[in-house]
Amino acid sequence: MTIIEALLVLLLILLVGFIIYYYFRGSSGKIEVSRPMESRLDEYLDRRFDAMIEEWSLVRRPQAQKFRDEKLADIAQDEKRMTELKEFERQFGEHLAGMEERLETLEKQNIR
């Protein structure tokens, strides 16, 4: 490898590094490698959503607050349901494991 080739490879590496740095700079949230552009856009919208609503006068603040309160109540109710379902799943798993142990015991007794 000649000096020119080495310099070109080094320049290429620096260029790729700069592009990656420039693309990901300024991001404070989680950037997904599988879909970097979409996750970066989602992060931007999450940070600027309230300001964009107010700037563009899409809805009045009381309407937005009412909508947010209604949806937060729905989300809280859904989270409660998810907690109950996870508890049911845990109890069901324990019950199933106990039944499998009983079945194994019965099978061992029938084999003898």
MDAnalysis code that builds the backbone (N, CA, C; Angstrom):
import MDAnalysis as mda
import numpy as np

u = mda.Universe.empty(336, n_residues=112, atom_resindex=np.repeat(np.arange(112), 3), trajectory=True)
u.add_TopologyAttr("name", ["N", "CA", "C"] * 112)
u.add_TopologyAttr("resid", np.arange(1, 113))
u.add_TopologyAttr("resname", ["MET", "THR", "ILE", "ILE", "GLU", "ALA", "LEU", "LEU", "VAL", "LEU", "LEU", "LEU", "ILE", "LEU", "LEU", "VAL", "GLY", "PHE", "ILE", "ILE", "TYR", "TYR", "TYR", "PHE", "ARG", "GLY", "SER", "SER", "GLY", "LYS", "ILE", "GLU", "VAL", "SER", "ARG", "PRO", "MET", "GLU", "SER", "ARG", "LEU", "ASP", "GLU", "TYR", "LEU", "ASP", "ARG", "ARG", "PHE", "ASP", "ALA", "MET", "ILE", "GLU", "GLU", "TRP", "SER", "LEU", "VAL", "ARG", "ARG", "PRO", "GLN", "ALA", "GLN", "LYS", "PHE", "ARG", "ASP", "GLU", "LYS", "LEU", "ALA", "ASP", "ILE", "ALA", "GLN", "ASP", "GLU", "LYS", "ARG", "MET", "THR", "GLU", "LEU", "LYS", "GLU", "PHE", "GLU", "ARG", "GLN", "PHE", "GLY", "GLU", "HIS", "LEU", "ALA", "GLY", "MET", "GLU", "GLU", "ARG", "LEU", "GLU", "THR", "LEU", "GLU", "LYS", "GLN", "ASN", "ILE", "ARG"])
u.atoms.positions = np.array([
    [0.844, -1.165, 0.000],
    [0.000, 0.000, 0.000],
    [0.895, 1.236, 0.000],
    [0.621, 2.087, -0.930],
    [1.431, 3.309, -1.040],
    [0.913, 4.356, -0.060],
    [1.669, 5.420, 0.042],
    [1.298, 6.506, 0.946],
    [-0.002, 7.164, 0.474],
    [-0.184, 7.294, -0.801],
    [-1.399, 7.909, -1.343],
    [-2.619, 7.054, -1.011],
    [-2.482, 5.743, -1.177],
    [-3.602, 4.854, -0.843],
    [-3.924, 4.932, 0.651],
    [-2.904, 4.956, 1.495],
    [-3.107, 5.052, 2.943],
    [-3.805, 6.357, 3.296],
    [-3.398, 7.454, 2.663],
    [-4.044, 8.737, 2.917],
    [-5.498, 8.742, 2.445],
    [-5.763, 8.109, 1.313],
    [-7.142, 8.033, 0.824],
    [-8.023, 7.203, 1.764],
    [-7.487, 6.100, 2.265],
    [-8.242, 5.282, 3.220],
    [-8.498, 6.077, 4.496],
    [-7.476, 6.773, 4.988],
    [-7.628, 7.600, 6.182],
    [-8.659, 8.706, 5.949],
    [-8.603, 9.339, 4.785],
    [-9.568, 10.387, 4.439],
    [-10.984, 9.821, 4.367],
    [-11.131, 8.638, 3.809],
    [-12.431, 7.988, 3.722],
    [-12.979, 7.666, 5.123],
    [-12.117, 7.162, 5.992],
    [-12.524, 6.862, 7.365],
    [-12.946, 8.139, 8.094],
    [-12.175, 9.204, 7.928],
    [-12.528, 10.481, 8.550],
    [-13.844, 11.025, 8.007],
    [-14.067, 10.881, 6.719],
    [-15.305, 11.358, 6.102],
    [-16.514, 10.589, 6.636],
    [-16.399, 9.274, 6.713],
    [-17.491, 8.455, 7.248],
    [-17.722, 8.803, 8.717],
    [-16.670, 8.968, 9.485],
    [-16.806, 9.355, 10.892],
    [-17.490, 10.703, 11.044],
    [-17.132, 11.671, 10.210],
    [-17.770, 12.983, 10.264],
    [-19.242, 12.899, 9.907],
    [-19.576, 12.122, 8.911],
    [-20.982, 11.975, 8.514],
    [-21.787, 11.351, 9.644],
    [-21.242, 10.331, 10.274],
    [-21.937, 9.690, 11.396],
    [-22.082, 10.666, 12.557],
    [-21.011, 11.386, 12.863],
    [-21.090, 12.372, 13.941],
    [-22.123, 13.443, 13.619],
    [-22.102, 13.985, 12.441],
    [-23.027, 15.053, 12.055],
    [-24.462, 14.554, 12.092],
    [-24.675, 13.323, 11.688],
    [-26.026, 12.770, 11.643],
    [-26.605, 12.585, 13.038],
    [-25.775, 12.152, 13.987],
    [-26.264, 11.864, 15.327],
    [-26.044, 12.993, 16.335],
    [-25.378, 14.072, 15.944],
    [-25.098, 15.135, 16.916],
    [-26.383, 15.837, 17.318],
    [-26.399, 16.294, 18.527],
    [-27.538, 17.037, 19.020],
    [-28.702, 16.169, 19.456],
    [-28.578, 14.885, 19.333],
    [-29.689, 14.037, 19.764],
    [-29.506, 13.727, 21.238],
    [-30.588, 13.872, 21.976],
    [-30.501, 13.595, 23.407],
    [-31.280, 12.350, 23.780],
    [-32.092, 11.854, 22.877],
    [-32.917, 10.692, 23.169],
    [-32.303, 9.424, 22.625],
    [-33.127, 8.420, 22.563],
    [-32.665, 7.122, 22.085],
    [-32.794, 7.073, 20.563],
    [-31.687, 6.909, 19.885],
    [-31.680, 6.781, 18.436],
    [-31.551, 5.303, 18.109],
    [-32.502, 4.783, 17.359],
    [-32.452, 3.375, 16.978],
    [-31.607, 3.232, 15.723],
    [-30.686, 2.316, 15.767],
    [-29.777, 2.116, 14.644],
    [-30.521, 1.561, 13.432],
    [-31.564, 0.763, 13.683],
    [-32.293, 0.156, 12.568],
    [-33.130, 1.178, 11.806],
    [-33.553, 2.254, 12.481],
    [-34.322, 3.292, 11.811],
    [-33.933, 4.653, 12.386],
    [-32.733, 5.134, 12.073],
    [-32.230, 6.353, 12.706],
    [-33.009, 7.609, 12.335],
    [-33.434, 7.724, 11.088],
    [-34.127, 8.943, 10.677],
    [-35.490, 9.058, 11.348],
    [-36.239, 7.956, 11.387],
    [-37.562, 7.998, 11.991],
    [-37.481, 8.263, 13.487],
    [-36.524, 7.628, 14.168],
    [-36.411, 7.820, 15.608],
    [-35.945, 9.243, 15.927],
    [-35.103, 9.805, 15.080],
    [-34.662, 11.194, 15.276],
    [-35.838, 12.143, 15.089],
    [-36.675, 11.895, 14.107],
    [-37.854, 12.714, 13.865],
    [-38.847, 12.574, 15.021],
    [-39.051, 11.358, 15.507],
    [-39.933, 11.147, 16.661],
    [-39.441, 11.924, 17.876],
    [-38.138, 11.892, 18.088],
    [-37.556, 12.610, 19.219],
    [-37.800, 14.109, 19.088],
    [-37.593, 14.641, 17.896],
    [-37.806, 16.073, 17.658],
    [-39.261, 16.451, 17.910],
    [-40.193, 15.660, 17.388],
    [-41.611, 15.968, 17.573],
    [-42.017, 15.878, 19.034],
    [-41.471, 14.908, 19.760],
    [-41.784, 14.793, 21.182],
    [-41.328, 16.030, 21.953],
    [-40.146, 16.548, 21.601],
    [-39.627, 17.718, 22.305],
    [-40.396, 18.984, 21.950],
    [-40.824, 19.122, 20.710],
    [-41.397, 20.373, 20.236],
    [-42.909, 20.351, 20.048],
    [-43.599, 19.296, 20.478],
    [-45.017, 19.142, 20.180],
    [-45.855, 20.291, 20.745],
    [-45.680, 20.595, 22.031],
    [-46.475, 21.668, 22.642],
    [-46.204, 23.004, 21.971],
    [-44.945, 23.291, 21.675],
    [-44.615, 24.564, 21.033],
    [-45.217, 24.648, 19.630],
    [-45.222, 23.545, 18.898],
    [-45.796, 23.564, 17.544],
    [-47.301, 23.768, 17.595],
    [-47.978, 23.135, 18.548],
    [-49.425, 23.305, 18.689],
    [-49.734, 24.776, 18.961],
    [-48.992, 25.380, 19.887],
    [-49.236, 26.774, 20.232],
    [-48.870, 27.707, 19.077],
    [-47.745, 27.446, 18.439],
    [-47.278, 28.299, 17.347],
    [-48.241, 28.282, 16.163],
    [-48.746, 27.147, 15.824],
    [-49.618, 27.031, 14.664],
    [-51.092, 27.249, 15.015],
    [-51.359, 27.447, 16.305],
    [-52.728, 27.685, 16.788],
    [-53.681, 26.590, 16.319],
    [-53.258, 25.366, 16.476],
    [-54.082, 24.249, 16.029],
    [-55.280, 24.041, 16.944],
    [-55.059, 24.107, 18.240],
    [-56.155, 23.994, 19.204],
    [-55.866, 24.973, 20.340],
    [-56.912, 25.328, 21.041],
    [-56.726, 26.193, 22.198],
    [-56.177, 25.354, 23.343],
    [-55.474, 26.003, 24.229],
    [-54.828, 25.310, 25.348],
    [-55.828, 24.539, 26.209],
    [-57.013, 25.091, 26.545],
    [-57.959, 24.305, 27.349],
    [-58.415, 23.021, 26.648],
    [-58.605, 23.094, 25.332],
    [-58.993, 21.887, 24.597],
    [-57.880, 20.849, 24.647],
    [-56.654, 21.298, 24.464],
    [-55.516, 20.369, 24.511],
    [-55.375, 19.764, 25.900],
    [-55.557, 20.583, 26.943],
    [-55.444, 20.074, 28.311],
    [-56.553, 19.074, 28.602],
    [-57.780, 19.356, 28.139],
    [-58.897, 18.429, 28.347],
    [-58.615, 17.092, 27.660],
    [-58.146, 17.162, 26.409],
    [-57.802, 15.947, 25.666],
    [-56.718, 15.163, 26.398],
    [-55.684, 15.870, 26.860],
    [-54.568, 15.219, 27.553],
    [-55.066, 14.548, 28.835],
    [-55.930, 15.240, 29.599],
    [-56.451, 14.665, 30.839],
    [-57.276, 13.415, 30.567],
    [-58.113, 13.456, 29.534],
    [-58.927, 12.286, 29.196],
    [-58.047, 11.104, 28.804],
    [-57.062, 11.363, 27.990],
    [-56.198, 10.279, 27.517],
    [-55.312, 9.745, 28.637],
    [-54.865, 10.624, 29.543],
    [-54.051, 10.148, 30.660],
    [-54.861, 9.221, 31.561],
    [-56.137, 9.528, 31.735],
    [-56.990, 8.645, 32.530],
    [-57.143, 7.289, 31.843],
    [-57.319, 7.306, 30.521],
    [-57.423, 6.054, 29.775],
    [-56.125, 5.253, 29.859],
    [-55.020, 5.945, 29.746],
    [-53.716, 5.276, 29.812],
    [-53.505, 4.674, 31.196],
    [-53.872, 5.417, 32.238],
    [-53.724, 4.896, 33.601],
    [-54.587, 3.653, 33.793],
    [-55.794, 3.673, 33.236],
    [-56.676, 2.511, 33.350],
    [-56.089, 1.316, 32.586],
    [-55.541, 1.573, 31.404],
    [-54.922, 0.500, 30.635],
    [-53.704, -0.075, 31.356],
    [-52.905, 0.789, 31.985],
    [-51.743, 0.315, 32.733],
    [-52.176, -0.551, 33.911],
    [-53.285, -0.162, 34.567],
    [-53.813, -0.967, 35.672],
    [-54.235, -2.339, 35.164],
    [-54.898, -2.361, 34.003],
    [-55.303, -3.640, 33.411],
    [-54.086, -4.494, 33.073],
    [-53.057, -3.861, 32.530],
    [-51.842, -4.605, 32.186],
    [-51.204, -5.200, 33.437],
    [-51.203, -4.443, 34.533],
    [-50.652, -4.958, 35.791],
    [-51.446, -6.168, 36.259],
    [-52.778, -6.073, 36.167],
    [-53.621, -7.206, 36.567],
    [-53.367, -8.416, 35.672],
    [-53.216, -8.179, 34.372],
    [-52.957, -9.293, 33.449],
    [-51.605, -9.935, 33.716],
    [-50.600, -9.126, 34.022],
    [-49.284, -9.683, 34.330],
    [-49.343, -10.524, 35.607],
    [-50.095, -10.049, 36.590],
    [-50.249, -10.821, 37.825],
    [-50.970, -12.137, 37.541],
    [-52.020, -12.088, 36.711],
    [-52.731, -13.305, 36.334],
    [-51.797, -14.264, 35.603],
    [-50.978, -13.725, 34.702],
    [-50.041, -14.562, 33.956],
    [-49.054, -15.237, 34.907],
    [-48.572, -14.480, 35.897],
    [-47.626, -15.050, 36.870],
    [-48.294, -16.167, 37.664],
    [-49.519, -15.908, 38.161],
    [-50.229, -16.917, 38.945],
    [-50.556, -18.146, 38.096],
    [-50.950, -17.913, 36.851],
    [-51.266, -19.018, 35.955],
    [-50.029, -19.865, 35.686],
    [-48.885, -19.203, 35.507],
    [-47.635, -19.928, 35.298],
    [-47.269, -20.779, 36.496],
    [-47.456, -20.214, 37.698],
    [-47.172, -20.987, 38.911],
    [-48.107, -22.191, 39.016],
    [-49.391, -21.960, 38.744],
    [-50.373, -23.044, 38.811],
    [-50.040, -24.128, 37.778],
    [-49.666, -23.704, 36.578],
    [-49.313, -24.654, 35.522],
    [-48.074, -25.452, 35.903],
    [-47.091, -24.793, 36.483],
    [-45.879, -25.500, 36.909],
    [-46.220, -26.541, 37.979],
    [-47.109, -26.172, 38.906],
    [-47.525, -27.123, 39.929],
    [-48.243, -28.323, 39.329],
    [-49.098, -28.082, 38.357],
    [-49.820, -29.177, 37.709],
    [-48.867, -30.079, 36.931],
    [-47.842, -29.492, 36.304],
    [-46.861, -30.297, 35.578],
    [-46.086, -31.188, 36.538],
    [-45.754, -30.655, 37.711],
    [-45.065, -31.475, 38.712],
    [-45.946, -32.637, 39.162],
    [-47.221, -32.357, 39.370],
    [-48.144, -33.425, 39.764],
    [-48.244, -34.483, 38.675],
    [-48.304, -34.023, 37.418],
    [-48.396, -34.965, 36.297],
    [-47.152, -35.838, 36.227],
    [-45.986, -35.241, 36.402],
    [-44.747, -36.017, 36.386],
    [-44.740, -37.044, 37.516],
    [-45.214, -36.637, 38.687],
    [-45.278, -37.560, 39.821],
    [-46.201, -38.731, 39.508],
    [-47.382, -38.432, 38.938],
    [-48.325, -39.498, 38.578],
    [-47.746, -40.420, 37.508],
    [-47.046, -39.854, 36.531],
    [-46.441, -40.682, 35.485],
    [-45.370, -41.590, 36.072],
    [-44.573, -41.081, 37.004],
    [-43.544, -41.895, 37.633],
    [-44.167, -43.026, 38.450],
    [-45.287, -42.755, 39.106],
    [-45.964, -43.771, 39.904],
    [-46.561, -44.847, 38.997],
    [-47.080, -44.471, 37.833],
    [-47.666, -45.434, 36.901],
    [-46.596, -46.282, 36.225],
    [-45.419, -45.780, 36.059],
    [-44.338, -46.528, 35.425],
    [-43.885, -47.641, 36.352],
    [-43.857, -47.430, 37.601],
    [-43.384, -48.435, 38.561],
    [-44.386, -49.461, 38.716],
])
